[in-house]
Amino acid sequence: MGTEADIDADTLREEVGLDSLGLAELAEVLRVQHGLHVPEEVLRGTVTIGDLAAVTAGAGSAR
């Protein structure tokens, strides 16, 4: 895994360790700590960090 400087919107989520377990944990953190409900199946449909940013931004604007 690279440094933060190596991560951009096109970085694959698996490259930064976000496998299925990581996505489940991310969904919980988003819900508990940020009040965002992003279903795990939506997170699993993402490929890149940019995709993740887009779905979380969408969840935040839907509140």
C-alpha positions as CSV (number, residue, x, y, z in Angstrom):
1,M,0.0,0.0,0.0
2,G,1.3,3.5,-0.8
3,T,1.1,6.7,1.0
4,E,-1.8,9.1,1.2
5,A,-0.1,11.1,-1.6
6,D,-0.6,8.0,-3.8
7,I,-4.3,7.9,-3.3
8,D,-6.6,9.8,-5.6
9,A,-10.1,9.4,-7.0
10,D,-9.0,6.8,-9.5
11,T,-7.4,4.5,-6.9
12,L,-9.1,1.2,-6.7
13,R,-10.7,0.7,-3.3
14,E,-9.0,-2.8,-3.0
15,E,-5.6,-1.1,-3.3
16,V,-6.2,0.7,0.0
17,G,-7.6,-2.4,1.8
18,L,-11.3,-1.8,1.4
19,D,-12.5,-5.4,0.9
20,S,-15.9,-6.6,1.9
21,L,-15.1,-6.6,5.6
22,G,-13.7,-3.1,5.2
23,L,-16.8,-1.9,3.5
24,A,-19.0,-3.3,6.2
25,E,-16.9,-1.4,8.8
26,L,-17.1,1.7,6.6
27,A,-20.9,1.5,6.4
28,E,-21.0,1.3,10.2
29,V,-18.6,4.3,10.7
30,L,-20.6,6.4,8.3
31,R,-23.9,5.5,10.1
32,V,-22.7,5.8,13.7
33,Q,-20.2,8.6,13.5
34,H,-21.6,10.7,10.6
35,G,-25.3,9.9,10.6
36,L,-25.1,8.7,6.9
37,H,-27.0,5.6,5.8
38,V,-25.1,4.1,2.9
39,P,-26.2,0.4,2.4
40,E,-23.3,-2.1,2.1
41,E,-24.6,-3.2,-1.3
42,V,-24.2,0.4,-2.5
43,L,-20.6,0.5,-1.2
44,R,-19.9,-2.9,-2.8
45,G,-21.0,-1.5,-6.1
46,T,-18.1,1.0,-6.0
47,V,-14.8,0.4,-7.7
48,T,-12.7,3.5,-7.0
49,I,-12.1,5.9,-4.1
50,G,-13.9,8.5,-6.3
51,D,-16.9,6.2,-6.5
52,L,-17.0,5.9,-2.7
53,A,-16.7,9.7,-2.3
54,A,-19.6,10.2,-4.7
55,V,-22.0,7.8,-2.9
56,T,-21.1,9.2,0.5
57,A,-21.6,12.8,-0.8
58,G,-24.9,11.7,-2.2
59,A,-25.9,10.2,1.2
60,G,-25.0,13.4,2.9
61,S,-27.0,15.6,0.5
62,A,-30.0,13.3,0.9
63,R,-30.3,14.0,4.6
